[in-house]
Every structure is written in C-alpha cells, then in structure tokens.
Amino acid sequence: MIDAGDEELLPLIKQMQASGETRLYVPARASSFEEYLTSYWDTWWVYLAVIVAVSESFLVFLESQTGPLLFLRMVFGLGLLGFVPGYLTVRIIFPGEQINILEQLLLSVFLSVLLSITIGVILGIGPFFLPFILALFSFITHCDNTNVGNC
C-alpha cells in the first residue's frame, strides 16, 4: 500500500511520463447520444436490459407453462423485476466506478424491490389517476388524428 499524498506522487508520475516509462490517457467522452450508444463497452448494461426484457416478453407471449421455457421465464422474470431496474438506477446515480461491485449488487436488489413495490402501489390506486390518463389519451389521439407532429 502506498502511503503518499497527491503532492508527492504527481511529480513522480510526470517524471515517469517524461521518461517514457508510462503513458497517461484521458478517457474519451461521447459527444453525441448516438456515439454513446455505439460505445458498447460503456453501455453493455443498456443492451443487457433490453435483451432480458425482450426475452421475457417473448416467453410470456408463448405462454410457456412447463419445461425449460418455464425455468427461463422465471429466471428472466426475477432478473427483470428483482435486479435490472435497480441496477440501471444505480448506474444512473453512480456513473463509472464510484462504488464497488458488492455495493452495486446490494443496491440493485434493494432498489428493484423498492421500485417494483412503488409502481405496484401506484397501479393499484389507478382509478384516482383516471382523469389524467383520459386527458393524456385524448391529447395523443387528437395529435395523431390531425397529423400534427409538434402538438
């Protein structure tokens, strides 16, 4: 373990860089959303979430009730409800490597349960949101019927 401060290490690092012993690279940042989505190494978690969601939807539509498809449906369902929402939330709140893997896993499970319960409660009291839903539906229908792209 190195017990030194930044003031002591910075001159050593600059000296090593000047002598060619080490190279320092500035991490590349995406300049557009398209560039961000095509940097697969940084956005693998987005593609994993999409793959799990599409696979689970496919298995639900197949109505698989027996055999290995039922096992896959349960695994993807538990992953979709018990891990993915929390993991994506953790990645948004803590970008990069701000917390270690164990903390990410624990926060992912906790936040997934919390988000699933919250969404379930909101859907359970749905009749109270009926006027808002009807207004939104009528607005979307109106925009669609009038072919106005910027309603």
Sequence and secondary structure as in RCSB ss.txt:
>XXXX:A:sequence
MIDAGDEELLPLIKQMQASGETRLYVPARASSFEEYLTSYWDTWWVYLAVIVAVSESFLVFLESQTGPLLFLRMV
FGLGLLGFVPGYLTVRIIFPGEQINILEQLLLSVFLSVLLSITIGVILGIGPFFLPFILALFSFITHCDNTNVGN
C
>XXXX:A:secstr
     HHHHHHHHHHHHHHTS         SSHHHHHH TTTSHHHHHHHHHHHHHHHHHHTT  SHHHHHHHHH
HHHHHHHTHHHHHHHHHHS SSSS HHHHHHHHHHHHHHHHHHHHHHHHTGGGGHHHHHHHHHHHHHHHHHT TT
 
